[in-house]
Amino acid sequence: MKNHTHAVSTDRANWTVLLILLLLTTLSVLAIKLQVGAFTVALALLLASVKVTIVLTYFMHLKFEQTILRVMVGGVFLLFAIVIGITFIDYLFR
């Protein structure tokens, strides 16, 4: 077993990530208000997925984990994208 060291985030990195998340949240709210038709939900889900990726990477320190764990998390995102894609296809052909 490897000797793991604990990752320490700097205050600057935390504030930067917070500001990015706030900006993306603002974009999400604006996207809903703009009502871009059928793409409103898709845009909101895309922005939410980006925010989740940022939270997992920085606040949950996924960038410091082993590669196998990152691959498994990526697999979960791929499965989520497939399920959402199938849902949109079902919705379009009703």
Secondary structure, DSSP 8 states (H G I E B T S, - for coil): ----------HHHHHHHHHHHHHHHHHHHHHHHHT-TTHHHHHHHHHHHHHHHHIIIIIS-GGGS-HHHHHHHHHHHHHHHHHHHHHHHHHHT-
